[in-house]
Amino acid sequence: MTKPFKLTVLMLALLQAPAWAAGEAIDQSRNVSASEKIEIENMRGEVRIVAVKANTFSVKGTLDEKAEGYELTSENGVTRFAVKMPRSLYNGWNSDKQEGSDLTIEVPVGSELKFSGVNANVSASGIEGGARLTTVNGKVDAEKLKGDIALETVNGEISSRDNSGRIQITTVNGQINDKGSAGSLELESVNGEISSESRATEVELEVVNGEGRLDLTGTERLEFSSVNGEIRAAIKNSKKPRISASSVSGASRVTLDADVSARFDLEASAGGDIDNGLTADKATRAKYGPRRHLEFRTGSGDGNVEISTVSGEIELKKH
């Protein structure tokens, strides 16, 4: 075979090679509706998703080094983008964590977003049609999202800033940092710390082995529970709150407005402590057994506060 012929064959092969070769740059865009449903799947790497005013979907960056290509489709108001990975990798996600796609994706402000990954960090900002961001081993960063919002990871940190709507934030082994949330808020961690500065009217928190710190303004309903963790909840500008809390061996520490109006029912069933810093009322101890109980009322008793523990501590304070 002559050299010119070899060169021609090589050039033809390169021209026929798919544009999405593994690790190669990607730059794709298309027109979509203002309320498009966007589904993104990227198993490994870094993905940044940003809302823009234009009715376009675009993806730029580089694909996973081991990717077999990508899929990008738009049909009936749904746009789907997925990085295609070989099945042989599905049992070895924990290796090569440094590898993966590096993508920046733009979507319309009013779109609805769904992202899923495994060893992937994801961030999203400015999307107003709702968002669900899910990964297994990675961080989730969400800012200025609106609508129905779900942020989930198994092993990783979740950061939530200035999000509003119906918000659910869940991690197993990781930390949750929430600031500026509004609407309704659900926070859950098994082994990790939760911190929230929120204006949500309804807040639910659940930890197993960890701590929770809530700095709430205007919250009308609060529910929290822990097993071995300590929960500190400070509520301002809530004159008649409805609070329900329980723990096994953890501590429940609640700070309320000095002029709060509510009925209180506090119980420690197996030797726990009750410290009332709101009024002069003291807990009584059962004639038989370690149970302690305290009931009292402040103001007109408009709200309701029920806190129970098995062997932990209950503390009430005022601002």
Salt bridges, closest charged atoms under 4 A:
GLU39 OE2 - LYS37 NZ 3.96
GLU41 OE1 - ARG80 NH2 3.28
ASP64 OD1 - ARG44 NH2 2.70
GLU71 OE1 - ARG80 NH1 2.89
ASP96 OD2 - LYS66 NZ 2.92
GLU99 OE1 - ARG44 NH2 3.30
GLU99 OE1 - LYS66 NZ 3.95
ASP102 OD1 - ARG48 NH2 2.60
GLU128 OE2 - LYS146 NZ 3.95
ASP141 OD1 - ARG161 NH2 2.96
GLU143 OE1 - ARG161 NH2 3.20
GLU152 OE2 - ARG132 NH2 2.86
GLU193 OE1 - ARG213 NH1 3.60
GLU202 OE1 - ARG221 NH2 3.21
GLU204 OE2 - ARG221 NH2 3.31
GLU223 OE2 - ARG221 NH1 2.74
GLU230 OE1 - ARG232 NE 3.29
GLU230 OE2 - ARG253 NE 2.76
ASP257 OD2 - LYS239 NZ 3.88
ASP259 OD1 - LYS239 NZ 3.00
ASP265 OD1 - HIS293 NE2 2.85
GLU267 OE2 - ARG291 NE 3.07
GLU295 OE2 - HIS293 NE2 3.50
GLU313 OE1 - ARG253 NH2 3.18
GLU315 OE1 - ARG253 NH1 3.05
